Amino acid sequence: MIAPERICGLARGFTLVVILLLLSTSAPAASPAKVVVGVLPTYNQGGSNYGPEFCQHLTTMIFEELQSSSVQPLLLNPGGLYTATADEYTLDYARKSDVDAALITVLLTTEMPAKGDFTIKVKADLVDLKNGASMASWQSTTPINRHDVAHEAFETLGDNNSRVGQVRDQMALLRSSSKPFEKQALGAAARKIAQDVNSQVMRGAAAVTPTREAQPVASGGGPCNINFKVGYVTKHASSKSYDLIVNGKDETLDIKDGEVPLSVPSGPLLIQLAVHDAPYKVPKQDLYQLNAQLDCSQNHHDLRYEIGEVGEGFVKWQ
């Protein structure tokens, strides 16, 4: 026979187990806080005709590599006056974006020896925003067949070297292509550099303490409906003319009076846009790349991208 006090003890233990099980199933554990790395647009200092396209895709690839790492990447858009230096303006903008470290990358001039492969070079700096000091600086390089570079650069931009033509072609390539960028030799080179940048950032960010609290995981479900629009903050106006790609899907034709209704599931949003009606003297970027996290269980389903007086951008949920 089991003693009465032993039965009571077993009952209390059983009740505690049930409570713990209920808590574990009803309230999933929060993910640990991550170091937030602001990814600034890769700056084109190389002078080649394929440079603008390469830089835009490389920025996206670096973001993708960091997304599957131990840090939390956030795409930053500092505006048309950005020169890839860790100056006071750039660091202040990054701090306002609520990131722990800023990643600055620069496409350098491609090495073109008389014979053999070319070498694509990207300089990078990981800056600690607490003190503005560089935590790591390096160069990422990769060889590429000289004939592939010449052929793909001509295929991409032809003989149209005008600024307008290049911007137009870049947006067209983001939408669709008979040969996707990553399937080209230039795309493969960009991916290798992005992977090396990811490895270097992991080492540098290991010494950084996250300042953000752990971000809640989206509860899933959907798709749900959100509205997207672009605003010019200092002019108190909204953009009526822009190209928009959301998670790889072209949404430009759905823009009505500057607003786009989107039907998307909970999870990450990768948005690429080019505005065409920026007010006078606003030095906009040719292409804005931004990311956000959508949780369909929340009530704020109006997503606004605010562009400031020097073309800098911020994501705002309303």
C-alpha positions as CSV (number, residue, x, y, z in Angstrom):
1,M,0.0,0.0,0.0
2,I,1.3,3.5,-0.9
3,A,1.3,5.9,2.0
4,P,-1.2,8.9,1.7
5,E,1.7,11.4,1.9
6,R,3.4,9.6,-1.0
7,I,0.2,9.9,-3.1
8,C,-0.1,13.6,-2.4
9,G,3.5,14.1,-3.5
10,L,2.9,12.2,-6.7
11,A,-0.2,14.3,-7.4
12,R,1.6,17.5,-6.9
13,G,4.4,16.4,-9.2
14,F,1.9,15.4,-11.9
15,T,0.2,18.7,-11.6
16,L,3.5,20.6,-12.0
17,V,4.4,18.6,-15.1
18,V,1.0,19.3,-16.7
19,I,1.4,23.1,-16.0
20,L,4.8,23.1,-17.5
21,L,3.6,21.3,-20.6
22,L,0.7,23.7,-21.0
23,L,3.1,26.7,-20.7
24,S,5.5,25.2,-23.2
25,T,2.8,24.7,-25.8
26,S,0.9,27.9,-25.3
27,A,3.9,30.3,-25.1
28,P,6.8,29.5,-27.4
29,A,10.2,30.5,-26.2
30,A,11.4,33.8,-27.5
31,S,14.4,33.6,-29.8
32,P,17.6,35.0,-28.3
33,A,18.6,38.6,-29.0
34,K,20.8,39.0,-32.0
35,V,23.3,41.6,-33.0
36,V,21.6,43.9,-35.6
37,V,23.9,44.7,-38.5
38,G,22.9,47.5,-40.8
39,V,23.8,46.7,-44.4
40,L,24.6,49.8,-46.3
41,P,24.4,49.8,-50.1
42,T,27.6,48.5,-51.8
43,Y,29.2,51.6,-53.2
44,N,30.4,51.6,-56.8
45,Q,34.0,52.9,-57.0
46,G,35.1,50.5,-59.7
47,G,34.2,52.6,-62.8
48,S,33.1,49.6,-64.8
49,N,29.9,49.6,-66.8
50,Y,28.6,46.5,-64.9
51,G,29.4,48.1,-61.5
52,P,25.9,49.5,-60.7
53,E,24.1,46.2,-61.4
54,F,26.8,44.2,-59.6
55,C,26.6,46.5,-56.5
56,Q,22.8,46.3,-56.3
57,H,22.8,42.5,-56.5
58,L,25.8,42.2,-54.1
59,T,23.9,44.2,-51.5
60,T,21.0,41.8,-51.7
61,M,23.2,38.8,-51.6
62,I,25.1,40.0,-48.5
63,F,21.7,40.6,-46.8
64,E,20.6,37.0,-47.8
65,E,23.8,35.4,-46.4
66,L,23.5,37.3,-43.1
67,Q,19.8,36.4,-42.8
68,S,20.7,32.8,-42.4
69,S,23.5,33.5,-39.9
70,S,23.6,34.4,-36.2
71,V,23.1,38.1,-36.7
72,Q,20.0,40.1,-37.7
73,P,20.6,42.1,-40.9
74,L,18.8,45.3,-41.7
75,L,19.0,47.0,-45.1
76,L,19.9,50.7,-44.8
77,N,19.4,53.4,-47.4
78,P,21.4,56.5,-46.5
79,G,20.4,58.6,-49.6
80,G,22.0,59.9,-52.7
81,L,24.9,61.7,-51.0
82,Y,26.3,58.5,-49.4
83,T,30.0,58.0,-50.2
84,A,30.7,54.8,-48.2
85,T,32.6,56.5,-45.5
86,A,32.0,56.2,-41.7
87,D,31.4,59.9,-41.4
88,E,29.2,61.6,-38.8
89,Y,26.1,61.6,-41.0
90,T,26.4,57.9,-41.9
91,L,26.9,56.8,-38.3
92,D,24.1,59.0,-37.1
93,Y,21.7,57.6,-39.7
94,A,22.7,54.0,-38.8
95,R,22.1,54.8,-35.1
96,K,18.6,56.2,-35.8
97,S,17.9,53.0,-37.7
98,D,18.5,51.1,-34.4
99,V,21.3,48.9,-35.4
100,D,24.4,47.7,-33.4
101,A,27.0,47.7,-36.2
102,A,27.2,49.1,-39.7
103,L,28.6,47.2,-42.7
104,I,30.2,49.4,-45.4
105,T,31.2,47.7,-48.6
106,V,32.9,49.3,-51.7
107,L,33.4,47.7,-55.1
108,L,37.0,48.6,-56.1
109,T,38.5,48.8,-59.6
110,T,38.7,45.3,-61.1
111,E,42.2,44.1,-61.7
112,M,42.7,43.4,-65.4
113,P,46.1,41.9,-66.2
114,A,47.1,41.5,-69.8
115,K,46.6,37.7,-69.6
116,G,44.6,35.4,-67.3
117,D,41.6,36.0,-65.1
118,F,40.4,39.3,-63.9
119,T,40.0,39.9,-60.1
120,I,36.9,41.5,-58.6
121,K,37.7,43.2,-55.3
122,V,35.4,44.5,-52.6
123,K,36.6,46.5,-49.5
124,A,34.6,46.1,-46.3
125,D,34.4,47.7,-42.9
126,L,32.3,46.6,-39.9
127,V,31.8,49.6,-37.6
128,D,30.8,49.5,-34.0
129,L,28.1,52.2,-33.5
130,K,28.8,52.6,-29.8
131,N,32.0,54.4,-30.5
132,G,32.3,54.7,-34.3
133,A,35.4,52.5,-34.3
134,S,36.1,49.9,-37.0
135,M,35.9,46.4,-35.6
136,A,37.1,44.7,-38.7
137,S,38.4,45.8,-42.2
138,W,39.2,43.5,-45.1
139,Q,39.1,42.9,-48.8
140,S,37.1,40.1,-50.4
141,T,38.3,39.0,-53.8
142,T,37.4,36.5,-56.4
143,P,38.8,35.6,-59.9
144,I,36.5,35.8,-62.9
145,N,37.1,34.8,-66.5
146,R,38.0,37.9,-68.5
147,H,35.8,36.8,-71.5
148,D,32.8,36.3,-69.2
149,V,33.1,39.8,-67.8
150,A,33.3,41.4,-71.2
151,H,30.4,39.4,-72.7
152,E,28.0,39.8,-69.7
153,A,28.7,43.5,-69.3
154,F,27.9,44.1,-72.9
155,E,24.8,41.8,-72.8
156,T,23.5,43.7,-69.7
157,L,24.0,47.3,-70.7
158,G,24.8,47.2,-74.4
159,D,26.3,50.4,-75.6
160,N,23.9,52.6,-73.6
161,N,26.1,54.3,-71.1
162,S,23.7,57.1,-70.1
163,R,22.7,57.3,-66.4
164,V,19.0,57.0,-67.3
165,G,19.6,54.0,-69.4
166,Q,21.6,52.2,-66.7
167,V,19.0,52.8,-64.0
168,R,16.2,51.6,-66.3
169,D,18.1,48.5,-67.2
170,Q,18.9,47.7,-63.5
171,M,15.2,47.7,-62.6
172,A,14.4,45.5,-65.6
173,L,17.0,43.0,-64.4
174,L,15.6,42.9,-60.9
175,R,12.2,42.1,-62.4
176,S,13.2,39.4,-64.8
177,S,15.9,38.2,-67.2
178,S,16.4,35.5,-69.7
179,K,19.5,34.6,-67.7
180,P,19.2,35.5,-64.0
181,F,22.1,37.5,-62.5
182,E,23.1,34.7,-60.2
183,K,23.4,32.3,-63.1
184,Q,25.9,34.6,-64.8
185,A,29.7,34.5,-64.0
186,L,29.3,38.0,-62.5
187,G,26.5,36.7,-60.3
188,A,28.6,33.7,-59.1
189,A,31.5,36.1,-58.3
190,A,29.1,38.3,-56.3
191,R,27.8,35.3,-54.3
192,K,31.3,34.2,-53.4
193,I,32.1,37.7,-52.2
194,A,28.9,37.8,-50.2
195,Q,29.7,34.5,-48.5
196,D,33.2,35.8,-47.6
197,V,31.7,39.0,-46.2
198,N,29.3,36.9,-44.1
199,S,32.2,34.9,-42.6
200,Q,34.1,38.1,-41.7
201,V,31.0,39.8,-40.2
202,M,30.4,36.7,-38.0
203,R,33.9,37.0,-36.6
204,G,33.7,40.7,-36.0
205,A,30.1,40.7,-34.6
206,A,31.0,38.1,-32.0
207,A,32.4,40.8,-29.8
208,V,29.3,43.0,-30.0
209,T,26.6,42.9,-27.3
210,P,23.0,43.2,-28.7
211,T,21.2,46.4,-27.6
212,R,17.8,45.3,-28.9
213,E,15.6,42.9,-27.0
214,A,14.8,39.5,-28.6
215,Q,12.4,40.0,-31.5
216,P,9.2,38.0,-31.3
217,V,8.8,35.3,-33.9
218,A,5.9,36.0,-36.4
219,S,2.9,33.8,-35.3
220,G,2.3,32.6,-38.9
221,G,-0.9,32.5,-40.8
222,G,-2.0,34.5,-43.7
223,P,-1.8,35.8,-46.2
224,C,-3.0,39.1,-44.8
225,N,-3.6,42.4,-46.4
226,I,-1.3,45.4,-45.9
227,N,-1.0,48.7,-47.7
228,F,2.3,50.1,-48.8
229,K,3.2,53.7,-49.8
230,V,6.2,56.0,-50.0
231,G,6.4,59.3,-48.3
232,Y,8.6,62.4,-48.7
233,V,8.8,63.5,-45.1
234,T,10.1,67.1,-45.4
235,K,7.8,67.9,-48.2
236,H,4.7,66.4,-46.5
237,A,4.0,64.5,-49.8
238,S,3.6,61.0,-51.0
239,S,5.2,59.4,-54.1
240,K,2.8,58.8,-56.9
241,S,5.3,57.2,-59.3
242,Y,7.6,54.4,-58.4
243,D,8.6,50.8,-59.4
244,L,8.0,48.2,-56.7
245,I,9.2,44.6,-56.2
246,V,8.1,42.7,-53.1
247,N,9.7,39.3,-52.3
248,G,10.6,39.0,-55.9
249,K,7.2,39.8,-57.3
250,D,6.6,42.9,-59.4
251,E,3.8,45.0,-57.8
252,T,4.2,48.1,-59.9
253,L,1.0,47.8,-62.0
254,D,-1.1,47.6,-58.7
255,I,0.0,51.1,-57.6
256,K,-3.1,53.3,-57.4
257,D,-2.7,56.9,-56.4
258,G,0.6,56.1,-54.7
259,E,-0.7,53.2,-52.6
260,V,-0.2,49.4,-53.2
261,P,-2.5,46.8,-51.5
262,L,-0.4,43.7,-50.9
263,S,-1.5,40.2,-49.8
264,V,1.4,38.5,-48.1
265,P,2.0,35.9,-45.3
266,S,3.7,36.5,-42.0
267,G,7.4,36.5,-42.3
268,P,10.2,38.6,-43.9
269,L,9.5,41.2,-46.5
270,L,12.3,42.2,-49.0
271,I,11.3,45.3,-50.9
272,Q,13.0,47.0,-53.8
273,L,11.8,50.3,-55.2
274,A,12.8,53.1,-57.5
275,V,11.1,56.4,-57.0
276,H,10.6,58.7,-60.1
277,D,9.0,61.8,-58.6
278,A,11.3,62.8,-55.8
279,P,10.9,66.5,-54.9
280,Y,13.5,69.0,-56.2
281,K,16.8,68.9,-54.4
282,V,16.1,65.6,-52.7
283,P,19.2,63.5,-53.6
284,K,17.4,60.1,-53.9
285,Q,19.1,56.7,-54.4
286,D,18.6,55.0,-57.8
287,L,17.3,51.9,-56.0
288,Y,16.1,51.5,-52.4
289,Q,16.3,48.0,-50.9
290,L,14.6,47.5,-47.5
291,N,13.3,44.7,-45.3
292,A,10.7,44.3,-42.7
293,Q,9.0,41.6,-40.6
294,L,5.3,41.1,-41.0
295,D,3.2,39.5,-38.3
296,C,-0.4,39.0,-39.5
297,S,-1.6,38.7,-35.9
298,Q,-0.8,42.3,-35.3
299,N,-3.1,45.2,-36.1
300,H,-0.6,47.6,-37.8
301,H,-0.9,46.7,-41.5
302,D,0.0,50.0,-43.1
303,L,3.7,49.9,-44.2
304,R,5.2,53.3,-45.1
305,Y,8.7,54.0,-46.4
306,E,9.7,57.5,-45.4
307,I,12.4,59.3,-47.5
308,G,14.0,62.3,-45.9
309,E,15.7,65.5,-47.1
310,V,18.9,63.8,-48.3
311,G,17.2,60.7,-49.6
312,E,17.6,58.6,-46.5
313,G,14.9,56.1,-45.8
314,F,13.2,54.6,-42.8
315,V,10.6,51.8,-42.5
316,K,7.5,52.7,-40.5
317,W,4.5,50.5,-39.5
318,Q,1.3,52.3,-38.8
